[in-house]
């Protein structure tokens, strides 16, 4: 039994140049990184209230080679408002698969739009910038200094 460890491709056409295989024992647990697949659409994003941030693209798991899964799916349609978060503890995986990431780590979240934050900063900056103080230095002071 073997798993694909790495695939090397030709950079222009994408043709496979080389494949590295990793021999496994069916009785020993292995550690593997698998991709996270994002399914659905967040209602907060469709209403243009926020933007979906993907904090993780892969997650490390540990299991027997026979119990290996291709990917982990996340339904982002549960992210209904800005500030909602999906954590590692929210993932649904078979009991034979152990997640090695911190259970409180963030996988996806809905954040404020960048434009809103910039507008708030711009109005704050405008309030701070007041009329510059004009220091009159010119002929009058120069004439006084000469006398």
Secondary structure, DSSP 8 states (H G I E B T S, - for coil): -EEEEEEEE-TTT--EEEEEEEE--TTSEEEEEEEEEEES--HHHHTTSEEEEE--SEEEEEEEGGG--SEEEEEGGG--STT-EEEGGG----TT-EE-S-TT-EEEEEEE-HHHHHHHHHHHHHHH---------SHHHHHHHH-
